[in-house]
Amino acid sequence: METKPPPAKPEPAKAQLLWGLIFGILFGFLLQKGGATKYDVIVGQLLLEDFTVLKIMLSAVVTGMIGVYLMKTLGWVTLHPKVGSFGASVIGGLIFGAGFATLGYCPGTIAGAVGNGYLDGLVGGIVGILIGAGLFASAYPRLKGGILTKGNWGDVTLPRLFRVNDWVVVVPVAALILGLLWWIEASGL
């Protein structure tokens, strides 16, 4: 009697890419359904007239935060936060802000706009991302030892910083975000 070998499990990297693709498509679908891929909605957020984008992003933050820390608590994942610094945050914020102010999209909403067939997202957004990434990559060797490391705070997380259990931070932050979402909704913003 001949036995067949068990089916091969996908390699971890391939499985991660597959999950990334699945969740990316789901996130893009939800961005589109929420209206966050529309130029007018994004500009309304920047003008503090339409808080759709803020509500979507806060919902994603609270869901992701609870999900990641739940998976960590269950032992399913290990967190490996990247080293951060004030210099890198300022440079990243300026690049992000310049692109956002120029085109009215952030990288996630550009992908959603392209998925909707919006030419401004395709031509301005994708081309802008490629040019910006190329410029940053060419400048990175000069920046990495200088401004990007100014004010280095390491790979710290809030629970590590306060030396408390993760949930001592996650629960109040989640409650604060949910309270803010409730207030935004109740006030009609």
N, C-alpha and C positions, 0 to 999 in steps of 0.2 A: 504494500500500500504506500503510495507516494503522497507526501504532505507538501502543501504549498507554503512557501515562506510568508510570514505576515506582510501586509502592505507596508511599504516604506513610509515613515513619518516625514512630513516636509521638514526641510532644514529650518532651524530657528530663524535665521535671517529671512528666508523666503516667507515663513509664516508671519513674521513681523511686518514685512512689506505688504502681504495680503491683508492683514488686519488694518494696517495703515490706510490702504486703498479703500477698504470697506468703510472705515470710520470717516475718511475724508469725503467720500461720496455722500454718506449720510449727513455729515456736517454741512456740505455744500447744498444739499437738498433742503435742509432746515434753514440755512441762511436765505435761500431763494424763497421758500415758503413764508418766512418772516418778513420779507421785503428788504433785507439788508443788502441785496445786490443792486438795488435801484439808486441811481445817482441822487435823485431828489430826497430820498430817505437819509442818505449819508450826509448830504449837505445840510439837511434839516437838523441832524444831530450836531454837526459842527456849529450851527447857528443857535443851538439850544432851543430848537422849536419842535423837534421830533425825537423822542427818546427810544425809538424802536431798537436802534443798534445797541444802545447801552443796556436795554433790557435783555436782548439776546446774549450779549457778551457776559453780563452778570449771571444769567442763567447757566451759561456754559462753564463759567468759573466755579460756581457752587456745585454743579453736577460733577465736573472734573475733579475738584478738590475732594469731595466726599468719596467719589469712586476710586481715585488713586490711593487715598489713605485707607480706605476699606480693603483694597487689594493688598496694600502693604501690611496691614494688620493681620490679614489672613495668610500672609507669607507667599502670596502669588507673585509679588514684584519686590525688587529692591530699588530704592531711589538712589540715583547718582546725580545730584544737582551739579550744574556747571558753576565754575568760579565766576563771580560777578564783581563789577567795580562801578564806581560812579562815572568814570571816564567812558567806559563802554556803554553805559546806559544813556549818557548824554549824547554821544555820537550816534548810537542807534536811534534814539528818540528824534534827533534832528533829521536823520535820513528818512525815517518813517514819516515824520511830520511833513517834510518837504514833499515827499511823494503823495501823501494823503491830501495836502492842501492844493497841490498842483492838479491832481486828477480827480480827487473826490472818492478814491477807493483805497482800501488797505489791501495787503496781499491776499487775504482770504476772500474778500469781496470781489477782487479782480477775477479770481478763478471762477467765482459764481457768475459774475457778469459775462465772462467769456462763455461759460456754459449756457447762458441765456441768449448768446449771440450778439451781445453789445460790442460794436466795433471799437468804441473808445476803450473798453477793457482789454480787447485783444491788441489793438495797435498801440495805444498809449500805455496800457498797463503792463502787458507782457514785455514789450520792447523796453519800457522803463525799468522793469525788474531786471532784465538781462543787462542793460547798460549800468544800472546802479550796482548790481552784483559784480560786474566786471571792474568797475572803478574801485569798489571797495577791496576786491581781491588784489588789484594792482597796488593799492596803497597800504594794504595790510602789513607787509613786511616792515614798513617804516612806522606804522602805528602800534604794532603789537608790543613793543618794548617801551612805548611812551604813554600817550594819552589813554590808551585802552586799559592800562593797568593802574591808572591813578585812582586812589581811593578804593583799592582792592579789599573786598570784604570776604573773599574766599567762597567756599561752597556751602555756606550756612543756610539753614532754613529757620523759620521762626520757632518751631518747637526746639530745635537744637540750640538756638540763640538763648531762649529762656530756660533751657534744660528742663523741659516738661514733656509729658506724654503728648504725642501728636494730637490727640483728641481734645486736649485742654485748649489748643489753639483752633482746631478745625471747627468744633461746635460753636463757639462764640462768633467766629468769622462768618460761618454759614448763616447763623441767626441774624447777624448784622446785614449781610447781603440780602437775605430774604426779607428782612424788615425794610430795607431800602427799596427793594422791588415792590413790596406792598405799598409803600408810601408813594412811589412814582405812579403806580397804577391808580391808587385812591385819589391822587391829586389831578389825574387826567393828563399827565404829561406824556 
